[in-house]
Amino acid sequence: AVNSVVRNKCPKTCKTCVASATDVCGDSDPNCKHWKTYCDSNTTVKGKCKATCGVCQPSPSTGVSKEDCVDKDDTCKYWKKHCDSNASVQNKCPRTCGRCKKSSG
């Protein structure tokens, strides 16, 4: 029973994720940027705010909006060499990895 609970709560770690064609990396709630500090402690926020919480990897072509483009980790400068090979680094360090959208205008 414990193993099934762990598999359900930790599908990524347990490698039981099943991606569908409708899975999109994004936020399903417009308030996600305000809830960013709750990503690690609240599973509801993490589920609604996949892009903000770094649960998934947005398409590299979309980038991160300029106002939301901040590094979420103080050690990003040390991880810069992994920007091209590690989706987690790209999500946590969008500014360092150069994923910020250019402002239009």
Summary of the structure (lengths in Angstrom):
residues: 105
radius of gyration: 14.8
end to end distance: 56.3
largest distance: 56.3
contacts: 227
relative contact order: 0.13
helix: 35%
strand: 4%
